[in-house]
Amino acid sequence: MSYMITAECINCSACAMECPVRAITSGPSQYEINPAICIECEGYYPVARCKWACPVDACVPERAHYLERAATMANKGAPPVIVTRAHPAGELAGVA
């Protein structure tokens, strides 16, 4: 299992710079982790470097339930809700 980046990502690139195997790249709307390359930093660091570097805790171990729910919402056309410390109730992505 690899790590994934959730919708909380603020596109700061901190995780990409810390990844020792360069598994993190900039995607269309946020950074993404290539699961074929991700090694979870297992055996090298006590905590995955992306998780350690992320200021909003958007780097988490991959969760099948989260991915299924995000795909379902995308198929229905519902915009993702982004929860941050500044907006704890959430805000719709792309709404200014």
C-alpha positions in Angstrom: 0.0 0.0 0.0 1.2 3.5 -0.8 0.4 7.0 0.5 -2.2 9.3 -1.1 -2.9 13.0 -1.1 -6.4 14.0 0.0 -8.5 17.0 -1.1 -7.1 19.0 1.8 -3.9 19.5 -0.3 -3.0 23.2 -0.6 -0.5 22.7 -3.5 2.5 23.9 -1.4 4.9 21.3 -2.9 6.5 20.6 0.5 5.7 16.8 0.1 7.2 16.7 -3.4 10.5 18.2 -2.3 10.8 15.7 0.6 9.9 12.5 -1.3 13.2 10.5 -1.6 12.0 8.5 -4.6 10.2 11.4 -6.4 6.9 9.6 -6.4 5.0 12.9 -6.0 4.1 15.1 -9.0 1.8 18.0 -9.7 -1.5 16.8 -11.0 -4.3 18.8 -12.7 -5.7 20.2 -9.5 -3.4 19.0 -6.7 -0.3 17.0 -6.1 -0.5 13.2 -6.6 1.5 10.2 -5.4 2.3 7.5 -7.9 1.5 4.2 -6.0 3.9 2.2 -8.2 6.8 4.3 -7.1 5.9 5.1 -3.5 7.9 3.1 -0.9 6.2 4.7 2.1 9.7 5.5 3.3 9.5 2.1 5.1 12.8 1.2 6.6 14.3 4.6 5.9 12.4 7.0 8.1 10.1 6.5 11.2 7.4 8.5 9.4 6.8 8.9 5.7 8.6 12.1 4.5 5.5 13.4 2.7 3.4 13.0 5.9 6.1 14.6 8.0 6.4 17.6 5.6 2.7 18.3 4.8 1.5 21.4 6.8 -2.2 20.3 6.4 -1.9 16.6 7.0 -3.1 15.8 3.4 -0.6 12.9 3.0 -2.1 9.7 4.4 -1.9 6.0 3.9 -4.0 5.0 0.9 -7.6 4.4 1.9 -9.9 2.5 -0.6 -13.0 3.9 1.0 -11.8 7.5 0.4 -10.9 6.8 -3.2 -14.3 5.2 -3.9 -16.2 8.0 -2.4 -14.2 10.7 -4.3 -14.8 8.8 -7.6 -18.5 8.6 -6.9 -18.7 12.3 -6.1 -16.8 13.2 -9.2 -19.1 11.0 -11.4 -22.1 12.8 -9.9 -20.6 16.1 -10.7 -20.5 17.2 -7.0 -17.5 19.5 -6.3 -15.2 18.4 -3.5 -15.5 20.1 -0.2 -12.1 21.3 1.1 -11.8 21.6 4.9 -8.9 23.7 6.2 -8.1 25.3 9.5 -9.2 28.7 8.1 -12.5 27.1 7.0 -13.3 24.3 9.4 -16.9 23.9 8.1 -15.4 23.5 4.6 -15.8 25.4 1.3 -16.5 24.2 -2.2 -13.5 23.8 -4.5 -13.3 26.4 -7.2 -15.6 28.9 -5.4 -14.0 32.2 -4.6 
